[in-house]
């Protein structure tokens, strides 16, 4: 558990740090953080449900599950670029 939490914190810090080298990151009251966090939550939940169902049913990730995960990722990136 410590490795997972530590890894997530370090990943967030490195990603925000690297992103801020190229683009100013501002947080204001008029931002769409609620919409972005909802999108992130939906993508997170869907991807984990696919992983759990694939594990319980097949003990592996099928081509269909992989395609769904790829579609969720592409849709997620597309929607992030829309904000």
LOLUM-104661 format. One record per residue (C-alpha): residue in three letters; x, y, z. Coordinates in steps of 0.1 Angstrom, whole numbers, padded with zeros to 4 digits, always signed. Example, Ala and Ser with C-alpha at 12.3 -4.5 7.8 and 13.67 -1.06 7.14 Angstrom:
ALA+0123-0045+0078SER+0137-0011+0071
//
This chain:
UNK+0000+0000+0000UNK+0028+0024+0008UNK+0045+0018-0026UNK+0012+0024-0044UNK+0004+0056-0025UNK+0040+0069-0028UNK+0042+0061-0065UNK+0009+0080-0071UNK+0021+0110-0052UNK+0055+0111-0070UNK+0037+0106-0104UNK+0014+0135-0097UNK+0043+0157-0086UNK+0064+0149-0116UNK+0036+0153-0141UNK+0025+0186-0127UNK+0061+0197-0126UNK+0069+0187-0161UNK+0037+0202-0174UNK+0043+0235-0157UNK+0076+0238-0176UNK+0057+0241-0208UNK+0024+0257-0198UNK+0013+0279-0168UNK-0010+0260-0146UNK-0037+0283-0131UNK-0065+0275-0108UNK-0092+0300-0106UNK-0129+0301-0097UNK-0140+0301-0133UNK-0123+0269-0143UNK-0140+0236-0152UNK-0124+0215-0126UNK-0156+0199-0116UNK-0163+0188-0152UNK-0127+0175-0156UNK-0128+0156-0123UNK-0161+0140-0133UNK-0146+0129-0166UNK-0116+0115-0148UNK-0138+0097-0123UNK-0159+0081-0151UNK-0128+0070-0171UNK-0112+0056-0139UNK-0144+0037-0129UNK-0150+0023-0164UNK-0114+0011-0169UNK-0113-0006-0135UNK-0147-0023-0140UNK-0133-0037-0173UNK-0102-0049-0156UNK-0122-0065-0127UNK-0147-0082-0151UNK-0119-0095-0173UNK-0101-0109-0143UNK-0132-0126-0129UNK-0144-0140-0162UNK-0113-0149-0182UNK-0083-0143-0159UNK-0069-0123-0189UNK-0076-0093-0209UNK-0094-0102-0242UNK-0091-0083-0274UNK-0126-0069-0268UNK-0116-0056-0233UNK-0084-0042-0247UNK-0104-0024-0274UNK-0127-0010-0249UNK-0098+0003-0227UNK-0082+0018-0258UNK-0115+0035-0268UNK-0119+0049-0232UNK-0084+0063-0233UNK-0088+0079-0267UNK-0121+0094-0257UNK-0106+0106-0224UNK-0077+0124-0242UNK-0101+0138-0268UNK-0124+0153-0241UNK-0094+0167-0222UNK-0083+0186-0253UNK-0118+0200-0255UNK-0115+0217-0221
//
